[in-house]
Amino acid sequence: MKKTRIVAECGVLSALSIIILLLGAVFEPLDLSCAFIAGLAVLTVRLRWGRKSALLLYSCTAVLSFLLLHNKLPVFLYIFYGGLFPIVKAEADLLTNAVIRWVLKIAFGCLAYTALIFVSLNIFGIKGMDFTYSIPAYLAVIGVTFCVDVAVSMLIGQFGRVILRKRK
């Protein structure tokens, strides 16, 4: 019965994430925001059901949104950053040293940004992106990573009891 509940909850959250990514694909100024909001479903599943279920939700949402959405930029933002960051954050927060936690999160943000640019330009040939390999861009990525981490920590603090409540 528990596995059925996990699968049902992950299916509903995956569908909700795809709808949110669709909003980002239709309204292009919201593509980054929608990728992070869709990643909150991954965070919820990671906190409630564990790493394996979160990775399955992330994979399912990434594949289906890649196949279904016409604008691929929100999908790539979700695949490389918005969907994976909650998993990396949850794993990094288990470490005791705060400096290592922040270095890990910032390194992930910079690597994800680099992979996003490389795959988008060289493999899929998406033109007209505003992303570049420049120092100000990486400083912006570090700032965004910091802000998202703080915001997610605040959400967990406010809604942690609701998210962690497992129905029997």
TAVENDA-V100511 format. One line per field, one symbol per residue. phi: phi as a letter, one per 30 degrees, with the letter a starting at -180 (. if undefined). Layout:
BEGIN
phi->???
END
This chain:
BEGIN
phi->.dddddddddddddddddddddddddcedcdddddddddddddeddddcjdddddddedddddddddccdcdddddddddbdddddddddddddddddddedddddddedddddddddddddccidcidccbdbddddddddddddddddddddddddcedddddcdc
END
